[in-house]
Amino acid sequence: MERIVVVGAGHMGSVIVRGLLDGVPGVEVVVVEPSADRRRSPDARAELTSAYDPRPDDLLILAIPPQAFDSFADSLPPGACARATVVSIMAGVRLETLASALGTRTVLRAMPNLAARVGQSMTVLCPGDQVPRGGVERAKRALSVIGKVLVVQDESLLDAATAVAGSGPALVAYLARSFTDFARGAGFDAADALLLTSQVLRGTADVLAEPGVTPESLYQQASTPNGTTAKGIATLREHRVGESVGAALEATMERARELAG
């Protein structure tokens, strides 16, 4: 039986555990939570323990805060991760740091986002250059339980992924607030304003996922000359909204680089 060990019973760790138990039949899931204050089992089907007991060929998912990594690595016996495939979702901890601290070159970094809780994460996965194809596929399969997975070979792309995918839901939610505020100001109640906005976002995302559709083709298709949508797009351009969003993403990416050292 395949064994997947999730270190960290916080929000993202718990989401991954539930996804594995529901979406990967026959897998043995172990949850490691060193903190007695936070120790809990996200699902009774998972084994809960306070320390990692290594076994050969584990898939080890590190869902702990970056500041807890040194303590976790120091607690391991020598060679504990030598035959494991290690997937880190810790922001800013580079592949070389993971490999050096854990004593293995079979390390991957992943950047999921908060949509994981509804099975719609956009996770970007980057393997180290010595991870075999089977290890990449195993990690991708495990993370697919929380949404889509995109594999990239260039670790520097994870900083951009942090901006677009990691922080993206929060940035989109910030913009969505303008829609709900407008709807409420026009007379809709809070629940209906949120329904209008969330369904517009959901439907737009589904259309953008269709073959051959791009953001530009979609808004051009929706715009008739001198029509309502064309007026709205023109106003966004006048206020340089596109440039402002780009600047926000650039700032987010630079901050990700700073945190990684």
C-alpha positions, 0 to 999 in steps of 0.5 A: 500500500502506498504511504503518504505522510503529511507533515502539518495539520494546519489548513492546507495540510488538512485539505490535502489529507481529506483530498487524499482520503477521498480521492486516492483509494487504498492509500495509507495517509499519516498526519504528523503534527509536532505541536500538541496545541495544534495536534488533531486528525483532519479525518478519522481515517488518517493515522495521527502522530507527533513525529515522523517515523520514516519508511522507504519510499514514503511520499512526504508532503511538508505542509508546515510554516517555513520557520518550522522547517529547521526544527523539523529537519533537525529532529530527523534521524540521519538518512530518514529521507534518503529514499523518500520523495519530498514535496514542500508547499513551504513558500520561499524554501528553495530546492537546494535548501530542502535537499541539503537539510533533508539529505536527499535530492528527490525534492519538489516544491509546490505552490497551491492556493486557497481554492484547494479547499473547494478542490479548485487549487491551481498548484504549480509544481517544480521538481529538482533536477534529480527527481525521476519521472515517476517521482514527479508523476507521483507528486502530481497525482497526490496534489491533483486531489486539490485541483489542477497541477502545472509542472514547471522545470524552472524554479524561478517561475515559482516566484511568479506562480506565487503572484499569479496563483498563490496570491491571485485569489486574494487579488481577484477577491479584492477586485470582486469587492468592487462588483459587490459594492456596486451591486449593493449601492444599486439596491441589491442586498449583500447576498444577492450582490455576492451571488451576482459577482461569484457567478460572473467569476465562475462563468467567466473562468469556465469560458476562459477554459474553453479551447481557443478562448483568451481573455482578449478574445472574450472581452472583445466578443462581449463588446459591441461598438458604442455598447455598454461593455465597450464603455466599461472597457474604455473606462478601465483603460482610461484608469489604467486598471491593467497596469495597476494589476500588473504592478500588484503582481510584480510587487507580489513576485518581488516580495516572494523573492525577498522572502526566499533570500 
